[in-house]
């Protein structure tokens, strides 16, 4: 049996539970630490409050997880940052923090660790669809190379020059 930290026990016993999500975005431009409720200091990191929503946390096949993060794009701050360099495949971690400050290490627990799969919206809001890193490797395309998809296969022994290297094609 696991013993809960004092902050968790107090939060569970309260009439209204208000978890705080701590979001860590490890982007090419630099790391961003976001809190959904006020500024938070936890594990030596400062999380800034941003108008943000965490939704759609789901567990799928093979224990893969997916989540959506929506940030309000005031004055196009977020879209400007993300259009400078694509954040696709950047690491995202989401922690659920319970209790009140000052926070201890055990007051938050990791609920999501994955990557940004796509960004479908960059106008009024910036939305990230995130998946666990193993989700992208679990799907295999069901396409056979041959008719009707591929009508013109290269001949046996054909040579292709690519990136300064020579490839010779051979049948299986």
SULKAKA-V34412 format. One record per pair of residues at least 6 apart in sequence whose C-alpha atoms are under 6 Angstrom apart, sorted by sequence separation. I is the first residue (numbers start at 1). J is the second residue. If there is no record, write none. Layout:
i=I j=J
i=I j=J
//
This chain:
i=11 j=17
i=25 j=31
i=40 j=46
i=59 j=65
i=121 j=127
i=160 j=166
i=25 j=32
i=40 j=47
i=58 j=65
i=160 j=167
i=24 j=32
i=39 j=47
i=58 j=66
i=119 j=127
i=159 j=167
i=24 j=33
i=39 j=48
i=57 j=66
i=98 j=107
i=119 j=128
i=159 j=168
i=23 j=33
i=39 j=49
i=57 j=67
i=97 j=107
i=158 j=168
i=23 j=34
i=38 j=49
i=56 j=67
i=97 j=108
i=118 j=129
i=157 j=168
i=158 j=169
i=22 j=34
i=35 j=47
i=37 j=49
i=56 j=68
i=96 j=108
i=117 j=129
i=157 j=169
i=22 j=35
i=34 j=47
i=35 j=48
i=36 j=49
i=55 j=68
i=95 j=108
i=96 j=109
i=117 j=130
i=156 j=169
i=157 j=170
i=21 j=35
i=33 j=47
i=34 j=48
i=35 j=49
i=54 j=68
i=95 j=109
i=116 j=130
i=156 j=170
i=21 j=36
i=34 j=49
i=54 j=69
i=95 j=110
i=115 j=130
i=20 j=36
i=36 j=52
i=53 j=69
i=95 j=111
i=115 j=131
i=20 j=37
i=53 j=70
i=94 j=111
i=114 j=131
i=52 j=70
i=94 j=112
i=114 j=132
i=115 j=133
i=52 j=71
i=93 j=112
i=114 j=133
i=51 j=71
i=93 j=113
i=51 j=72
i=92 j=113
i=92 j=114
i=91 j=114
i=92 j=115
i=91 j=115
i=90 j=115
i=89 j=115
i=90 j=116
i=89 j=116
i=88 j=116
i=88 j=117
i=79 j=122
i=73 j=124
i=73 j=125
i=72 j=125
i=71 j=125
i=71 j=126
i=70 j=126
i=70 j=127
i=69 j=127
i=69 j=128
i=27 j=87
i=68 j=128
i=68 j=129
i=27 j=90
i=67 j=130
i=26 j=90
i=66 j=130
i=26 j=91
i=66 j=131
i=65 j=131
i=25 j=92
i=65 j=132
i=24 j=92
i=64 j=132
i=24 j=93
i=23 j=93
i=23 j=94
i=64 j=135
i=22 j=94
i=22 j=95
i=21 j=95
i=21 j=96
i=20 j=96
i=20 j=97
i=19 j=97
i=19 j=98
i=11 j=99
i=8 j=98
i=8 j=99
i=7 j=99
//
